[in-house]
Amino acid sequence: MSGQKSSVPTAARPEMTGHVIVCGFAGIGMRIVDQLVSSGEKVTLVVRSVEPALDAAVERWQVPFHTAVVSVADALKEAGIATAIAVICVEERELWNLETALIAGEIRPDLRVIAQVSNATVSGAMNDATAPGLVLDPADLAAPSVVEACLGITVHNFDIGGHSFVAADLEVTTNATLRTLFGDLAPVAVVGKESEHGSDLIACPGRDLAVAAGDYATMIGTPKQFAALKIPLISGEEPQPRTSSGPHMFNRIAGASRGFVEDANPNFFRMVGVLGLLLVISTAVLRFGYQRPGMTGLDAVYFSTETIATVGYGDFNFADQPTWLRIWSILLMFAGVTTTAMIMAFLAELLITRRLSQSLGRRRARYMSGHVVVIGLGAFGIRVARELKARGRDVVIIERYADNRFISTARQLDIPIVIGDATVSETLVDARVDRAAAVAVLTSDDMVNIETGIAVKGILGPRWLDRPGTPGVPVVLRVFDRPLGVAVSNRFGFRYVRSTAELAAPWFIGAALGLDVLGTFSIRTQSFMIGLVHIAAGGGLDGVAMSQLSANTRVIAIRRAATGQLEYPPRRGTSFAAGDDAYVVGPYEELLLVLEHERGVSV
């Protein structure tokens, strides 16, 4: 059965049209609904169960919801799928998303259906272009931003209208305006000089904004425009450092010895001591007690070893020796066999432990330097690790649970895995965080990520901070809640705080509303999106000039319908015309407002 709740009585509420149906409330669903409502879109929720948090959320958003306990089809029909413009499926279980997407497609074959599915086989079959809509995986969408932060990549390449464009972070070296310094390059953001309280970010400022030495400006343009201004496009990605796998034999021997001592059971060394003491005592007894013909010191050591190991060669025996010495030989053989057996057992345990340790990465990580440590082996973590590996970087993964389903995938990628709690300093030391080039903390628990980030900061010590000519080690923190992420960044000094939902939500919303998302990138904690808006005849943007758009939106280029030519950079007095394609960049909230402006009149 399906249910419905809203602040407006059901009987008095008019039938909703032109709305977006969001199936799923937890995780990214909450962010999608919040942004759609903030953009002025009409939204209806479809959920599998009703929770207290849902009641509070719909009361704040003032949106109706329906429950799909028995029939998803009935819930979609009651949610107004017949008059909806899109369905977004972001439920907790992928099977639910698949079910909802297929049923929605059967009810409305012409409807845009956007579903969250991480299974590559299923998503490939769904994205066959036979029906409108799209299947997306938030991990794939958000991973590039984390990889760029880890590698210090400050140059982002995009294809806009068949032309190459570049968004680059540039350091301001003198006090001037952006127009004076960078000419026709379009400003995307300006980040103020760092201070103990963080830095201020201005999104899409005007070219006449005055900046000071030490600020950073993100500018976008073609490679030719950068070349004309003699601005080198240096990505910031350093070549892969060589791992310190032991250039000197002494270091390898010393490291192997330390590893042996750390891995061995302490009782192993006790048994070795007992065996050594037994050999010394037996040598003394035989040296002075063995008669006919007597023994030298070397003979005594040799025969003691034979007796303890129970391997006689017939050159010595106790047959003609005094009774007390033969009793001693019996005790010696039993003691030798017992001690030797225990030593062999501890050695076997050590070999197994070392093999497991080798397979899980601790021993391989012991010699690494300049690598990237990925903490948290979930769907997001494995995507980031795979991308880093594909770029030729050495990677070490820290995962708390040995039965994690992605461990086999990491092993296939030949990535060492350290099993342990990343909030404990010993685990971080095992992964050589102190020698790492970057650290990405990507578990699914915000509190664990914050605690781990603080622990990593303590392990890095002075390497955490920027020094003249040497940037600090980037630590990327995954924090789902955006306000919490900003607060953590300001309070603890984390420069790279990322949210899977924050990075992936624009793709889902853009696909649902008809915005072609060309790419996303992050500047500090702010996400930016590059999108394509089609200007419809009679639409809200038909005839609108650049100067009339939101101040936080930048138009990069316009493909003119009349000529088919790409016009860039457009001037503030330039106006859109019906049939044009506008390429815009800005915080995705602003781009959605532009899209809403376009759709507001034409719908």
N, C-alpha and C positions, 0 to 999 in steps of 0.2 A: 504494500500500500504506500501511498505518498502523502506527504503532509506539506503544509504551507504556513508561513508565519510572516507577518509584516506589521508595521505600526499603523498601516491603513487597513480597515476591514476588507475582507475578501470581496464581499458583495459590492462595496463602493469603489473598489480599485479597478480602473479601466484595463482592458487587455493591453499587455505590453507589446510594442513592436520596435523593430530596429535595435534590439538589445543583444547582449552577449551572454550566453549561458556558460557559466564556469562550473565544471564538475570536479569537486574536490576542494577541501578547505585548508588542510594542514600544509605546512611547508611553503612551497612556491605559490600555491593557490591563494594564500592570504595576501601575499605581495601583489599578485596579479589583480585581485579584486580591489584592493586598496588603491592601486594606481588607476584602474579603470574608473572607479568612482570619483577619484580626485580629478580626472580628466573630463568629467561630465558625462561619461558613458552610462547607459542603462544596463544594469547587471541583474541576472537571476542566478541563484546558487542551486546546485543539485548535489546532495550529500548522501552518503550511505547510512550515516547515523547522526543523531543529534547529541551534541556535547554542550556543557555549560559555556565553554569559550565561544561556541557558535552563536548562542543566544546574545551574548554581549556584543559580538562583532556585527551581527546583522542589525542590532539596535542602533549601533553607531553609524553604520553605513546606510541604514534605511533601505535595505534590499530584501525582496522576498526569497524564500528558499523552499525546496521540495526535497523529500527523502525518497531514495530509491532502494527500499528494502526488498520488495518482491519483484517489481518490474521496473527496469531502467527505461524501457520504452514509454511506459505510462508517465513516469516522472518527467522525461524530456518533453512529452506532449503537454503536460500541465505547466511546464516552464515556458511554453510558447515557442517550441522549436519551429513551428510553421512560419512564424514571423521574425525569427532571430536572424542576425547577420553572421553569427559564428558560434561554434561550440569549442570550448577549451577544456581538455581532459587532463587534469593534473591530480588525480587521486593518489592515495598512498601506495596502492598496489598496481603494478603494471598491467596485470590481468584485467583489473577493473577498467583501466584506461583503454585497453584494447577492446573490451566488450562495449564500453560506452561509445567509442569512436565508430565501431562497426555498425552498431544499432542506429546511431545518429546518421550515418551515411546511407543506411537503408531507408530511413524515414524521409530524409532530404538529400538526395544525391547531388544537388546543386549547392549545398551549404559548405562553407569553409569549416573544416574540423581539424583542430590542432591538438595533437596528443603527445603526452610525455611517455616515451618508451626508450629504454636504453639497450634493449636487445637488438643487435645489429641486423640479424637475419629478419626479424619481424619488421623492424623499421624500414629496411630496404624494400620489403614486399609491399608495405603500406605506401611508401613514396614512389609509386609507379606512374604518377602523372595521369592516371585514369579518372581521378576525382579531385576536386579542389580540396585544399588543406595541406597539412604538413605534419610529419612526425619528428619531434625534436628530443634531444637528450641534454638536460641542463649541464651535466658534467662535461660534455663535449663543447658546449657553448662557453662555459666559464673557465675551462682549463687554460686557454691561451693567455688570459690575463695574468694568471698565476705564474705561468712559464716566463712571460715577459718580465714580470717583477723579479723573479729569481735570477734571470740572466742579465738583468740591467738593461733590457732593450728599451730604448727611448725613441725609436723610429718605427712608425707603423705604416705599412704600405696598403693601399687600397686601389681597386679598379673602379673608376667612376666614368661611366659612359664610354668605356673602351680606352680610357686614358689612365696613365699611372699617376696617382697622387700620393703624397707623403705627409704624414703628421709627425712632427719632430719636436722633442723637448729641447729648447735652446736656452743657454745661460745668458742672462743680460750682463754685459760687461761695462756699460756706461749709462748714465742717467739720460733718458730721452723718451720720446713717444714711440709706440710700436710702429707707427707709419715711418718714422725717421729711421728706425733700426732695420725693419723688415719689409718695407715697401708694400707690394701688392699681396704678400702672403697673408692669408686669412687667419686672424687670431682665434684660437679655440679656447685657451685658458691661460691665466697668469697666476702663478703661485708666488706669494710674497716670501721674502727672506725668512729662513728658518729661525725660530726662537725657541726658548724653553717651553713655550706654550703652543708649539706647533706652527703652522703657517696658514695664511688666508688664501683662498682660491676664488678667483673671479672667472666665471664661465662666460665665454664668448664676448669679451670686452670689445669696445670700439677701437679703431686703429689709432685714435688720438689719445688713448690712455697713456699717462706718463708712468714709466717703470724706472726702477732704480737698480744699480749694480748689485748683483747677488740674487735678484729675482730670477724666476724661470718662466719662459713663455712657450706655450705649445702652439706652433704655427703649422698651417696646412697649405699645400700648394703642389705644383708639379716639380719633378727633379730639375727641370730647366730653370724654373724660377729660383730655386735654391742655389743653383750653379751661377746664375746671373748675379746674385748677391754675394757670391764666394763663400757660401755657408756649406761646410762639409757635412755630409749626412753620415755621422758616426753613430752606430746603433747603441753603443755602450756595452755590447756583448763581447766579453773578453774571450780570447782563444782558450781552448780547454787546457787547464793546467795539468802538468804531468803528475800522476799520483806518486807519492813517496813510497814505492813498493820495495824500498831497500836498495839504494844504489851501492852501498858498501856491504860486503859480506859480514863484517862485524855487526852492523845494525840488524841484519837478518838473523844472525845467530842469537844476538841479545834479545830480539823480539820473540824468536821462537822459544827461548828459555823462559822468558816472562810468561808467555802463553802456556807453556807446559806447567809451570808452577801454579798459575791461576786455575787451570782446568782440572788438575789432578786432585783426587780425593786426599785430604790430609792424612788419612790412615795409610795411604800408600807409602808415604815417607816414614811413618812409624814402623811399618813392616820392613822396609829397607834397612832401617836402623837396627831392628831386631836381628835381621839376617846378618848384617855386618858384625854386630856384637857376638853372635853365635859363631861366626867364622873366626873371629879373633880368639875367643876362648878355646875353641877346638884346636886351633893352630898351636896355642900354648900347651894344651894338654898333650897333644901328640908329639910335640917337639921334645918335651921332657919326660913323657910317660911311656912312649912307644919303645919296646925292647926288641932285641934280636931282629935286625942289626942296629936299630936306632934310626933317627931321621934328622935331616937338616931342616932349617927353617922353611926353605922352598918345598921340600918334600911334605912337610906338615901342612902347608897351605894347599898344596896339590891334593893330598889325601883327604883333607877336610872338605874341600870342594866336591871331590868325588862322592864322599859319604852323604853330604847334604843333598846333592843332586841325585843320589841313588843310582849312579852310573859307574860301576867298578870296571877296571880294565885288567884285574888280576895281578897287577904289579905290587899291590899292598893288600893286606887283609888282617883281620883281628883273630884268626884261628889260634895262633900260638901266643896270644897276648894275655895278660892277667885278667882275672874275672871282672874286676872293677872297670877295666878299660873296654871290655866287650859290652858291659852294661851301658857305659857311656856311649858306645857306638850305636846301640839300639835307640837310646834317647835322642842322639844326634840325628839319626835318620828320620825318626818320627817328627822331631822339631823342624828339620830341614824341609821335609815334604809339606808339612802344614804351612810353614812360612812362605815357601816358594809358591804354593797353590794360592795363598792369599794375595801375594804380589802379582801373580798372573791374572787373578780376578780383577784387581784394581787396574791393571794395565788394559785389560779388555774393556772395562768400564770407561777408562780414559779414552781409548780409541773410538768407542761408540760416541762418547760425549763430544770429542773433537770433530767427528764426522758430522754429527747433527749440528754442532756449532758452525762448521764450515758451510753446510747447506743453508742454514738460517742467517748467515752473513756476518756473525761476530768476528770470525777470524779474518775474513776478507776486508772488513771495515777497519780492522786494526792498523792496516798499512795505508789507508787512503787519505788523501789531502786534496783540497780544491774541489771536492764533490758537492752535490746537492743532497741534503737530507729531507726526505718526505715523510712526515709523521701522520699516520692514519691511512690504512689501506682499504678505503672504500671505493665506490664507483668513481668518485672525484679524484682521490689520491692516485689510483692506478692510471687514470687518463693523464694526469700531470707527469707521473713517472715515465710513462711511455713516450710522451712528447719530449721530455728532457733527454731520454735515452736516444731518441731518434735524432736529436740535435748533437749527438756525440758527447754528452756529458756523463760523467760517472754519477751514479745515484745510489743512495742507501735508504732503505725504507725501515721505519720503526712502526711495529704493529703490536698491539697489546695481546691479541688472541692468536694462538697457534693454529686454530682451526678456521681462520678467515678464508672465505671462498676465493679470494683473489690471490692467495699465496702461490698457487700453481701458475697463474698468469705471470706473476713477477719472476718466478723461477725460469719460465720460458724466455723471459726477456733478459735473463742472466743478471738480475738485480739482487744484491745481497739484502737479506731481511734480518733485522734484529728484533727478536721477540722480547717485549718488556714494556713497562709503564714509562711513557715519555716524560711524565712529571717528576720522575726520579732521576737525579743527576747521574747515577751510575749507568743508566740506560743511554743517556745522552753521550756520556764519555765513551761507551762501547761503540756508538755510531760515529765517533770522532767529530762531534759537533764543533768542538773547539778549533778544528782545522777545516771546517766546511766553507764553501764559497757562498752558500745560501741555504736557508732552511724554510720549508713550507709546512705549516701546521694545519692539517686539513681533516681532523676528525669531525664527526657529526655532532659533537657536544660543544657548545659555545664556552661553557665554563672550563672544560678540559683544555680547550684551545688557548684560552687566556692564561690559565695556570701554566701550561706548557711553554707558551711564549715568554712568560716571565722567567721560567727556569732556563730557557735557551739564552735569554738575555744575560743571565748570571754566568752561564758557562762561557759565552763569548767574551765577556769582560771588555777590555778596551777595543776589541775588534768590532764591537757593536756600533761605535761612533765613527762618524766621518773624520778623517784626518787629512791634512794638506796633501793633495795628490793621490790619496787612497780613500775611496768611498767605504763606508761601513758595510758589514755583511747584511744583505737584505733578509729580513725575516717576514714572511708572508703569513698572515693570520686569517683564517676563515672564521668569520663571525656572521651568523645569519641575520640578526637584527641590525638594521642600518643605524639607528640612533645609538645603540650600544657600541657598534663598531667605531663610530665617530668619537664617542666618549673614551673608549679604550685607546684610540689613536692619540687623542689629546693628552690623556692622563699618563700613559706609559711610554709614549714616544714611538709607537709602531707606525711606520710610514706606509706600509702596504697591508691594509685590511681589506679583505675581499669577502663577498657574500655570493654563494652560488645562485640564490634566488634573485639577488640584485642584478647580477650579470646576465642571467638567463631570461628573466621576466620580459625585457624589451622585445626579445625574439617572439615570444608567445603572443604578446599584446599586438605587436606590429603585424604579425601574420594574420591575427584575427581581424584587425581593422583595415587591412589592405595596404599597410606600409611595407615596402620592400626593405628589409634590413640588410645592409651591405657589410656591416662590421661594427664591432664595439671595442673600446679600449678604456683604460682607467688612468686617471691622473689623481694621485694620492687616493683618497677614499671616494672620489666622484667618478661615476661611470658616464661615458659619452658614447653616443651612437651615431653612425652615419646611415642615412636612409634615403630612399627614393620616394617622392610624392608625385603622383600623376595629377595634373591640373585638368579637371573636368570642365566642360563648357557649362557655364552657369554655376559653377561651384563657388565655394567661399573664397578661394584664392584667385579666381579669374579676374585679372585686372588689378590685383593688389600689388603695391610696390614693396621693395625690400625693406624700406624704412618703416613699414606698417607691421612688420612681423615682430614677434617677441624679441626683446633685447638679448635674451639668452639663447637665441638660435642664429646660426650662421649658414647662409646659402653659399655653398662651394661653387656650384656650377648649374647652368640651365641648358638642357638640350631643347632647342627651339623646334616646335612642330613644323613651322613654315619652311625652315631651311635644313633641318636635320643636323645643324652644326651645334657643337658644344661651346657655350659662352662662359668664359671664366677669366678673371673674377667678375661677377656682376656688381654693378654699382648700386648705391642706395636708392637711386631714382629709377632703377630698372623695374619693370612690372612683369608679372606673370601673364601668360596668354593661354587660352584654351588649347589643350593638347600638349603643352610643354611638360617636360620631366624635370622636376626640381630636386637637386641633390643637396641635402641639408645635414648639418652636424650640430650636436649640442647635447646637453643632458636629456635623456630619453623622455623625461616628463615634459620637457618643452617641445620635443618633436611630436609627442602625442597631441599636445595642444594645437600645433600647426595642422596636424591631420584632422583634428576635430573641427578646426576652422574651415578646412576644405570640405569636409563632409556635412557641416552644419546646414548649409544652404541647399546642397544638391540632393540630400537624402529626402 
